[in-house]
Amino acid sequence: MAKSPWQRIENNAIFRVPHRKKPIKPPEPTQLKTFSYTAMLTDSMWLRRRARRLHHG
């Protein structure tokens, strides 16, 4: 006897096993971006913008 599509869906939903996610490991201290690093990037960005503004008038 052929199952209807609905019966197939119902059967799969009942016996579906949830996937286990791998636990997220905390990053190593060397992988963490420090505030001074981000401050340096922001500073260089603003200096570039200021130079462009002064140059173009």
C-alpha positions, 0 to 999 in steps of 0.5 A: 500500500502506497503512503500518501505524501502527508503520511510520509511527512508525518512519519518523518516528523515523528522520528526525526532526530535533532542535530547536535551542534558542536559546542563553541570553544572560546577563542584563544587570547591571541585571536582576540582583537584588542581595543588598541587594535580597533582604535588604531584602525579607526584612527587611520580611517579618520586620518585618511578621511581628513587628509582627503577632505583637506586635499580636495578642499 
